[in-house]
Amino acid sequence: MTEHFDKYYAYEFGDFAIRKTRFGVFTSYDRELVDLVTAGTYEACMQATLSHLRWKREGYVAPEGKESEASYSASVGVDL
C-alpha cells in the first residue's frame, strides 16, 4: 500500500488514520501504513484502535475477576 492519509489522529500511544474499505468496513493504520484494527463502524474502529495502541505499549491487564488461566491453541488435537 502506497496510500497516504490526509488526517491522522495524534494519540499519546501513537498516531493513526482510519479509512472505509471497499467492503464497507473501517480499518485503522499507523504512520507506517500497517493495518491495526478492522471494525464494522467508524466509532468501533476508533475505540478499538485507541485500546489496541494503549495495550500494545502498556500490556493488557484483565479487569478484576476476569483473569483467566486458560491457554489457547489453533490445533484441534490432530497430528499431521
C-alpha positions in Angstrom: 0.0 0.0 0.0 1.5 3.3 -1.0 -1.5 5.4 0.1 -1.1 8.3 2.4 -3.8 9.8 4.6 -4.8 13.4 4.9 -5.9 13.1 8.6 -4.0 11.3 11.3 -5.2 11.3 14.9 -2.5 12.0 17.4 -2.8 9.8 20.5 -0.4 9.5 23.4 0.4 5.9 22.4 0.8 6.6 18.6 -0.7 8.2 15.6 -3.3 6.5 13.3 -5.7 7.1 10.5 -9.0 5.4 9.6 -10.5 4.8 6.2 -13.5 2.9 4.9 -12.6 -0.1 2.8 -14.2 -1.2 -0.4 -16.1 -3.8 1.6 -17.8 -1.2 3.7 -15.8 -1.8 6.9 -13.3 0.6 8.6 -9.6 -0.1 9.1 -7.1 1.9 11.1 -3.5 2.3 10.0 -0.4 3.6 11.8 2.1 6.1 10.2 4.0 3.1 8.5 0.6 2.1 6.9 0.4 -1.1 9.0 -3.1 -2.3 9.5 -4.1 -2.1 13.1 -7.9 -2.8 13.6 -10.8 -3.5 11.4 -14.4 -2.9 12.6 -17.9 -2.5 11.3 -18.4 1.1 12.2 -16.1 4.2 12.3 -16.8 4.6 16.1 -16.0 1.0 16.9 -12.8 1.2 14.8 -11.8 4.4 16.7 -12.4 2.9 20.1 -10.7 -0.4 19.4 -7.7 1.3 17.9 -7.2 3.5 20.9 -7.3 0.4 23.2 -5.0 -1.5 20.8 -2.4 1.2 20.9 -2.5 1.5 24.6 -2.3 -2.3 25.2 0.5 -2.6 22.7 2.6 -0.2 24.7 1.5 -1.0 28.3 0.4 -4.6 28.0 -3.2 -5.8 28.6 -4.4 -6.1 32.2 -7.6 -8.1 32.6 -10.4 -6.4 34.6 -10.7 -7.6 38.3 -12.3 -11.0 38.4 -11.9 -11.6 34.7 -8.4 -13.1 34.8 -8.1 -16.5 33.1 -5.6 -19.3 33.4 -6.8 -20.7 30.1 -4.4 -21.1 27.2 -5.5 -21.2 23.6 -4.2 -23.1 20.6 -5.1 -23.2 16.9 -4.6 -27.0 17.0 -7.7 -29.2 17.3 -5.7 -32.2 18.6 -4.8 -33.7 15.3 -1.3 -34.6 14.5 -0.3 -34.0 10.9 
